[in-house]
Amino acid sequence: MPFWTRSRPADDRPQNAVSRLQAAVRKHLPQADGDTVRIVASFAGLLAAVGYADQSFCQEEQRHVRKILGRIHGLDHLAVEALLDVLRAEAPEASAIHMHQLARDLRELTDRDTRLEMLDAFVDLAAADNDLSYAETRYLRQLTTSLGLDASDYNASQHRHRDKLSILR
């Protein structure tokens, strides 16, 4: 005899932020294979997570994410806006719960040079509001490790925004 009865069918369960991101990417990049969907969704999810690392995904950071997503082959303006809508909703969950899963996907599916380029995008995003807070730098350092990169990689990327470090002001 089962202990717990389901109140709804298993396929009706709410998805997590990663599943919702992947579904949005799949919708807007229908020609993409499964790995490409995972890479784009993980990158976008981590952009939202970094933007929300200081508990605020401000307008300047959202503009920066819009510009970064616009560089992804196959995403038109409407697709970028649709993904940004999903990212606004998913930023808290992606930041607090899914950072390691998203980073693991990127570590498994991309090469080191691609991850270094992504790290630069994450650091640029954190500095988009002209302030690299302690919370953001701490989050970025954890993300760097999760991406399979090391502290010297992070330091090299952060050095470009040294003037924006709030801890040095």
N, C-alpha and C positions, 0 to 999 in steps of 0.2 A: 504494500500500500504506500503510495507516494506521500511524503510529508507535506509538500507544497503543491497546490493546484495553480496552474497559470490562469490569470484572468484574461489574457489575450494570447493569440497564437505567437509562436516564436518569431516568425518573420515580420510581426507587427511591432517589435520592440524598437524604441527610439535608438537612432544611431548616435555614435559619439562624434566629436568634432572632426576627427580624422576621416571618418566615413562620409560625413557631410561635405568636407572639402574635396575629397576624391570624386564624389558624385557631381559636384559643381564643375570641377575641372573636366571630367568626362563629358558633361553636357556641352561645354564650350570648346572642347578639343576632341570632337567625335572621331577624328582620324587617328588619334594618338593610341599607341599600344599601352599595355598595363604598366610597364616600367616608367614610361614617360608621364603617365597620369600620376603615379606615385611621386616622381621627382618634382613635378610642378606643384602638386598639392602639398608636399612636405616643405618645399621652399616657401610657398605662399603662407602656409601655416606658421612657419618659423618667422617670417617677416611680421606677421600679426603678433606673435608671441614677443618678439623683440620690441615692437612698437608699444606693447602693453606692459613691458617689464617694470616700468615705473608706475603702474596702475592707471595709466592714462594713454590712450591711443589718440593723440591730438591731431588736429587738422593738418599741420605741417608734415607729420609722420605719414598720414594717410595720402597726402599729395605725393610724397616720396615713394610710397608703396605703389601708387597708381603709375608712376613713371617707370619703376622697376618692372612691374607686371607688363607694361606696354612694350617692353623689349622682348618678351617671350614670343617666339615665332608661332603664329596661328591665333593669337589672342587679339581680337579687334577691340575697339573702344567699349562697345556694349558688354563684351565678355569681361573686360577688366573691371568695369563698374559692377557687374553681377558678382564677380569674385570678391571685390572689395566689400560689398554688402555682406557676404558670407563671413569674410574675415573680421569685420566689425563685430558681428554676433559671436564669433568663435574665439576671439582673442583671449578672453579670460581663461577659458578651458584649455586652449592650446598652450598658453603660457604656464599655467599651473600644473597641468596633468600630462600633456603629450609631447613635451620638448624632446625627451629621450627617444621616443618612438619615431618622431619625425626626423630627428638627426640620424638615427640608425638607418632609416631608409636612404637618406642621402649618402651616408658612409658606405652602404652596401652597393648603391647603384651609380655612384659618380666617382670620378678619379680625384686625386688630391688637388690638382690645379683648379678643377671646377669648384671644389669645396672652399679653396682659398678665395676664389672670386666671389662665392656666396658669402663668405665671412666678411669680405670688404663691403658687400651690400648691406649686411646686417649692422656693421659698425657705422656705415654712412647713415643708415636709417636711424639708429639710436642718437646720432649727432644732428639729425635734421632739425631739431628744435633748438639748436645751439647750446645744448646742455647735455653732457654725458654724466648722468647721475651715478651715485654709488650702486643703486639697485640695478641700473642698466649694465654697468661694467661687470658687476658680479654675475649677472645673468649671461652676459656675453662670454665671460671666462668659462662658465659651466658649459655653455653651448659649444665653445671651441673644443673642449675636451670630448664632448659627445660626438662631435663631427670627426674625431680621430686626428685632430690637429693639436699642436702644442702651444705652450705659453708664448714662445717666440713668434709664432704666427700671429697670435692675437696682438702682441705688443707692436709688431710691425704695422698691422692694420690700424690699431688705435693711435699710433704716433701721428698719423695724418690729422687727427682731431685733438691733439694734446691741449690746445687752447680752450677746448670746450669741456674739459674735465672739471666738474664742480668741486671735486675734492682738492684741486689745486687753486681754487679761487679764494 
